[in-house]
Amino acid sequence: MKVLIVDDNQEITGMISEFLKAKGVDNFVINDSTDVLNRIRKENFDVVLLDISMPEFSGIDIIHALEREKILKDQKIVIFSAVAFTDSETHQLLQKKGVHGCLKKPIDLGTLYATITS
């Protein structure tokens, strides 16, 4: 399994990366959201863990860009954020082909692992 972890908070990406490595999951970290689209275009990931609230280029911006390029449907994106989503917002995101889950920070690592391996 190959996972891309996208979050501007290096503490969070470091924790998730170490946890996944301990579980035997190959993973790559991007802390600068402007690099995400190029990486997704060039490589195939089994799962993309995508923070929604990032400066400059948010997770929502990334989802919209992937949608415009017609490659969102080929992804398995699990979004996560400390920002509270309404049921309606969560439902809208999960209706997009390519978005497979929504987790709230702080992330429970057991739930994260179960989500990406299901």
C-alpha positions in Angstrom: 0.0 0.0 0.0 1.3 3.5 -0.9 -0.2 6.5 0.9 0.3 10.2 0.3 -0.1 12.3 3.5 -0.9 16.0 2.9 -1.0 18.5 5.7 0.8 21.8 6.4 1.5 20.7 10.0 4.7 18.8 10.1 4.0 17.5 13.5 0.8 15.8 12.3 2.4 14.4 9.1 5.4 13.1 11.0 3.1 11.3 13.6 0.9 9.7 10.9 4.0 8.8 8.7 5.7 7.0 11.6 2.5 5.2 12.6 2.0 4.0 9.0 5.6 2.9 8.7 5.3 0.9 11.9 2.3 -0.8 10.2 4.4 -1.6 7.1 2.6 1.0 4.9 4.8 3.0 2.4 4.0 6.6 2.7 5.1 10.0 1.5 4.6 13.4 3.1 3.9 16.7 1.5 3.7 19.8 3.8 3.4 22.3 1.0 0.0 22.0 -0.7 1.2 23.6 -3.9 3.2 20.4 -4.6 0.3 18.0 -4.3 -1.2 18.1 -7.8 2.1 17.4 -9.5 2.8 14.5 -7.2 -0.7 13.0 -7.8 -0.4 13.5 -11.6 3.0 11.7 -11.6 2.4 8.9 -9.1 -0.4 6.5 -8.2 -1.3 6.3 -4.6 -3.6 3.8 -3.0 -4.8 6.5 -0.6 -4.4 10.3 -0.3 -4.8 11.7 3.2 -5.8 15.3 2.6 -6.0 18.1 5.1 -8.8 20.5 4.1 -7.5 23.6 5.9 -4.2 24.6 4.5 -2.9 28.1 3.6 -2.6 29.2 0.0 -4.1 26.0 -1.6 -6.6 24.2 0.5 -7.7 20.6 0.3 -11.0 21.8 -1.2 -8.9 23.6 -3.9 -7.0 20.4 -4.6 -10.2 18.4 -4.8 -11.7 20.9 -7.3 -8.5 20.9 -9.4 -8.5 17.1 -9.6 -12.2 17.3 -10.5 -11.5 19.8 -13.3 -8.7 17.6 -14.6 -11.0 14.6 -14.5 -8.7 12.6 -12.3 -10.5 12.9 -9.0 -12.6 9.8 -9.8 -9.4 7.7 -10.0 -8.3 8.6 -6.5 -9.1 7.3 -3.0 -9.0 10.5 -0.9 -9.7 10.6 2.8 -10.1 14.1 4.0 -9.4 15.3 7.5 -9.6 18.6 9.3 -9.9 20.2 12.7 -12.6 22.4 11.2 -16.1 21.2 12.1 -18.0 20.2 9.0 -21.8 20.3 8.9 -23.5 17.1 7.9 -24.4 18.8 4.6 -20.8 19.8 3.8 -19.6 16.3 4.7 -22.3 14.7 2.5 -21.3 17.0 -0.4 -17.7 16.0 -0.2 -18.4 12.3 0.1 -20.7 12.5 -3.0 -17.6 13.3 -5.1 -16.3 10.3 -6.8 -12.8 9.8 -5.4 -13.5 11.1 -1.9 -13.9 8.0 0.3 -13.9 9.3 3.9 -13.9 12.2 6.2 -12.0 12.2 9.6 -11.9 14.9 12.2 -8.8 16.0 14.0 -7.4 15.0 16.4 -7.0 11.8 14.4 -7.5 8.5 16.1 -4.7 6.4 14.5 -6.7 3.2 14.8 -9.7 4.7 13.0 -7.3 6.2 10.4 -5.7 2.9 9.7 -9.1 1.1 9.5 -10.3 3.8 7.1 -7.4 3.6 4.7 -7.2 -0.2 4.7 -11.0 -0.8 4.1 
